[in-house]
Amino acid sequence: MVIDLQQVDWMNSSGLGILIGGLSALRKSGGDLRLASVTEKIEEVLRITKLDRVFDIYGDIDTAVSSYRS
């Protein structure tokens, strides 16, 4: 699954919790979650919380989708 965050300007702990829960659920079922088009503000939140080390982050949707093929 790829989540496009291009239009997300703000995220609190609830939003981060949803992303982590989704990642966990997908990995338990053999899938994965990738983030695409992350805005500067969201990237900063991910960096501060060290979640940038947990999520695979891509510059755009096409690159994120292509990463599943490699």
N, C-alpha and C positions, 0 to 999 in steps of 0.2 A: 504494500500500500504506500502511496505517495501522498503527502499532505502539502498542498500549496499554501504558503504563508505570505504570499505577496501583498495582500491587502490587510494583514494583521499589524496594527500599529502598537498594540498594547496587550500584555498578557500577565495575569496574576498567578498565584500558586494553584488556583483551581484549574486554570488552563494547562499549566505544566503537569499537574496531576493527571489530567485527561490524556495528555500525550504519553506520559509514562505508563499509564494503565493500558492504553492502546498498544504500545510497544510490547509490553509484557504479555498481553493476551495473544497478540499475533505471533510472537516468538514461541509461546507454549504450543501453538497449533502448527508450527513449522513455517510460519510466514515471517515477515519483517516490515518495518516501518521506516520510511525515508522522508526527510523534510526537504522541501524545495522552495526557492525564491524567498528565503528568510530575510526580513527587513533588518536594518541596522539595529533598531531598538530591541527586536526579539533576539537577534544574535548576541547582543550585549547581555540580555537576561540569561540566555543559555550559557554564555561564557562565565558569568558571575556564579551561576549555580552548578557549574562544571558539567552541565548536561550536553554541552557541545562534544564531550568525550563519549557520551552514551549514544547519541543519535548520529546517523549518517546524514550529512547536510550537503545539498547540491545547489548550484546557482540557478538552475531552472528545472522545470518538470521533465523535459525531454532527457536531460542528462541523468536525472534521478531514475527514470523508467529504464533507460539504457543500462544503468548500473546493475540491474537484475540479470541482464543477459551475459555479463562478463564474469 
